[in-house]
C-alpha cells in the first residue's frame, strides 16, 4: 500500500477525495442524527409550556367560582395534553433518565394531588396550594428538555469542527503534493514542449519521479530522441514531396488556364497561340508547335508556333516526319504527341527541349494532357459544326416541304387557271365565262397570299423566354382578335419540362388548328388546354362549337391536316381530329415528353 501511495498520483488523489467524502458523510450523518433525535423537541417544549397556562386557568376559574367549567373542560384538557404523543414520543427509554423522572413527577403530581382536588376526592383548597408546585415542576421539565437539545447541538458543533479541521488538513496536504509532485513536473514538461515547438530538438524534461508524471516525462524524452533521429529522414522526404507537389500545382494551374481558354473558343487562333505560349513558359522549354492534319490525305493544313504573333501558317509539305525532324534539329531535340478525336489522329503537338537536356516525366504527362484537351476541344468543335449543318439541312427540308405543300400547289392552280383564261380568250368566249375564270384567279391569288403570310409567320415563329405557356396564350389572344370570338386557354402543364423541339411543334399544331377554326368552323367559342396526365403523357386539346367536320371528310386531302400529323409524328405523338357532341370539332395531340423517355432508359 505504501509503495502504491508513492508511485501513483491517481491513488493519492483518490485517497484524498475518499477521505474528504468520508468526512462529509460523517458530518451529514451527525447532522441527520441530531435532527432526528431533536425531532419533536420544539413541539414537546411548547406543549409542556401550555400546561402552565392550563393549570393557571383552572385556578382562575376556581377563584371566579366556576367549578363546573374548571372540572368539566379545563381539567380534562390538561389531562389530555399531559398524555399526548408529542410528550411521550420524546421521553427517553431509560425510566431513570432525569427527563423521564421529571415527566413521571408531573403525571404523579397531577393525578395524585391536583386532579383529586377537582373531582372532590380531596379538599378544593389543595389545588390552590399545589398549583404553584406543579408549575415549578413543569418549568423544570421544560428546562431539562432545552438542556438536552443544547447538548445535542454542542456535540454536533464539535463533530463538524473536527471534520472541518481534518478536511482542511487533507486539502493542505493535497495542495502541497500538487505543488511538488504535479505542477513542477508539468511546468518542466510544458517548457520542454514549448522549446520543441520553437525548434529546439535537444529539449528534455529530466524528471525522475516514480509516479505517472515521471513515466510521462520518461516517455517524452524517449519520444524526443526517436523524433530527433527520424527528423533528418522526414525532412528529406518532405523536400521531395514538396517538389512533387509544386510540380503538380504548376501542372494543375496550367491545365486550368488551358481549359479556360479552350472553353472560351478553341477555334480562335489567338487562344491556341496563347495556349502554346503558356505551355512553353510553364515547361521552360524551347518552341512549341501545333499542327492540324487535313481531313483526307497526308500532311498538315495548319501550323501554329509559340512566340510567333503572325497569322496561321499553311503547310506546304506532305511529309510530317521530315518536318518534325527538322523542328527537333533546329531546337536541340523535341518530343511529339498525337492529338486525337476518338481513334482518329487529327494533329500533332511538338515540344522542343531548348536549353534543357531532357523533359521530365511529369512534364511529359502534362504535355500529353494538354494534347488530349486540345483534341477533345477540336472534336467537340467539329461535332458542333456537323450538328449545325444537319440542323440547317433539316430546316431547309422543312421550308421546302412547307412551300411544296402550300404555296407551290396554289401557284400550280393559278398556272392552270391562267392557261384556261388564255385558251378561252383565243376561242372568243363570252365575258361572263372570262369573268368567272378571272374570279378563280383572284381567289387563287388571295389564297396564295394568305398561305405566304402563314408561311412567313411559321418561319418567324419562336417560343418566348417564358416558354410554351406564354406562346399559346399569345396565340389564343391573336386568333381571338382575328376571328372576333372568345378563345379560353387552360394551362395544367405544371412543372413538366418540354424540349424546344416539342414546344415549337405543339405551338405550330395549335396555331394551325386555331387558323382552321377562324376560317372554316363558324364557331362562337374556342378552348385550348394543355395538360400533363398522371401517366406522364402531355395532351394538347383544341375544342370549338362550330359546324364540325363534314361527312365523308378525308383529312389526307387537306395539306394543313397532313402537316399537323407530320408534326405530331416528329414528337412521337398521336393526332386525332374528330367531331364533338353536340357540335363542333376537337383536335387532340398526345405524346410523351423526351425527358420521361430518357429517364426510363436510365
Secondary structure, DSSP 4 states (H G I P E B T S, - for coil): -HHHHHH-HHHHHHHHHHHHHHHHHHHHHHHHHHHHHTTTHHHHHHHHHHHHHHHHHHHHHHHTT-HHHIIIIIIHHHHHHHT-HHHHTTS-S-TTSHHHHHHHHHHHHIIIIIHHHHHTSS-THHHHHHHHHHHHHHHHHHHHHHHHHHHHHHHHHHHHHHHHHHHHHHHHHHHHHHIIIIIHHHHHHHHHHHHHHTT-TT-------SSHHHHHHHHHHHHHHHHHHHHHHHHHHHHHHHHHHHHHHHHHHHHHHHHHHHHHHTT-HHHHHHHHHHHHHHHT-S-EEEEEE-SSSSSEEEEEETT--S-PBPP--S-HHHHHHHHHHHTT-EEEEEEEETTEEEEEEEEE-TTSS---HHHHHHHHHHHHHHHHHHHHHHHHHHHHHHHHHHHHHHHHHHIIIIIHHHHHHHHHHHHHHHHHHHTT--HHHHHHHHHHHHHHHHHHHHHHHHHHHHHH---BTTBHHHHHHHHHHHHHHHHTSEEEEEEE-TT----HHHHHHHHHHHHHHHHHIIIII--SEEEEEEEE-TTSEEEEEEEE-SS-PPTT--GGG-HHHHHHHHHHHHTT-EEEEEE-SSS-EEEEEEEE-HHHHHHHH-
